[in-house]
Amino acid sequence: MKLEELKDCLLSIPDADLDNFAKDFIRKWNITPTAIQLLEVLDNIVRYSLSCDLVVQFLDMQLKTVMLNENITMEELEVHAIWRNQMN
């Protein structure tokens, strides 16, 4: 799957497998999501149990791919994850 297709693919997942709250974040993505956008959705999905495990695994794989494309590590990315401070 091309990253340009990811947004539409995720938005087409039934609400039972990916909650509409998570889809609201996805709707705000660029055509090609950035690593920080993927991480924010993943964090919210895991924290609030908004999807099935398969979606979490799929998004995690996509995040790793985008991180490679952006040449960024998780440690570098976490610095920009400002919502994590609000979650605690």
C-alpha positions as CSV (number, residue, x, y, z in Angstrom):
1,M,0.0,0.0,0.0
2,K,1.2,3.5,-0.8
3,L,1.3,5.9,2.1
4,E,-0.9,8.2,0.0
5,E,-3.7,5.6,0.3
6,L,-3.3,5.0,4.0
7,K,-5.7,7.8,5.1
8,D,-8.6,6.6,2.9
9,C,-7.9,3.0,3.8
10,L,-8.1,3.7,7.6
11,L,-11.2,5.9,7.2
12,S,-13.0,3.0,5.4
13,I,-12.5,0.6,8.4
14,P,-15.8,-0.1,10.1
15,D,-16.4,1.8,13.4
16,A,-16.4,-1.5,15.3
17,D,-12.7,-1.9,14.4
18,L,-11.6,1.7,14.5
19,D,-13.5,4.2,16.6
20,N,-14.8,7.4,15.1
21,F,-12.8,9.4,17.6
22,A,-9.6,8.0,16.1
23,K,-10.9,8.7,12.6
24,D,-11.3,12.4,13.6
25,F,-7.5,12.6,14.0
26,I,-6.9,10.7,10.8
27,R,-9.2,13.1,8.8
28,K,-6.8,15.9,9.8
29,W,-3.7,14.2,8.3
30,N,-1.8,15.4,5.2
31,I,-2.3,13.3,2.1
32,T,0.8,11.4,3.2
33,P,0.8,11.2,7.0
34,T,3.9,12.3,9.0
35,A,5.4,10.2,11.7
36,I,4.1,12.6,14.4
37,Q,0.6,12.3,13.0
38,L,0.8,8.5,13.0
39,L,2.2,8.5,16.6
40,E,-0.6,10.7,17.9
41,V,-3.2,8.4,16.5
42,L,-1.5,5.3,17.8
43,D,-1.1,6.8,21.3
44,N,-4.8,7.7,21.4
45,I,-5.9,4.3,20.0
46,V,-3.9,2.4,22.6
47,R,-4.7,4.7,25.5
48,Y,-8.4,4.7,24.9
49,S,-8.8,1.3,23.3
50,L,-10.2,2.7,20.1
51,S,-9.4,-0.1,17.7
52,C,-8.7,-3.8,17.3
53,D,-5.2,-5.2,17.7
54,L,-4.8,-5.7,14.0
55,V,-5.3,-1.9,13.3
56,V,-2.7,-1.1,16.1
57,Q,-0.2,-3.5,14.5
58,F,-0.8,-2.1,11.0
59,L,-0.4,1.5,12.2
60,D,2.8,0.6,14.1
61,M,4.3,-0.9,10.9
62,Q,3.3,2.2,9.0
63,L,4.8,4.4,11.7
64,K,8.1,2.6,11.4
65,T,8.1,3.0,7.6
66,V,7.4,6.7,7.8
67,M,10.1,7.1,10.5
68,L,12.6,5.5,8.1
69,N,11.5,7.8,5.3
70,E,11.8,10.8,7.5
71,N,15.1,9.6,9.0
72,I,13.9,10.1,12.5
73,T,14.2,7.9,15.6
74,M,11.5,7.3,18.2
75,E,13.5,9.3,20.7
76,E,13.6,12.3,18.4
77,L,9.9,11.9,17.6
78,E,8.8,11.7,21.2
79,V,10.2,15.2,21.9
80,H,7.4,16.5,19.6
81,A,4.7,14.4,21.1
82,I,3.4,17.2,23.3
83,W,0.1,15.5,24.0
84,R,1.9,12.9,26.1
85,N,2.5,15.5,28.7
86,Q,-1.2,16.1,28.8
87,M,-2.0,12.4,29.2
88,N,-0.3,12.0,32.5
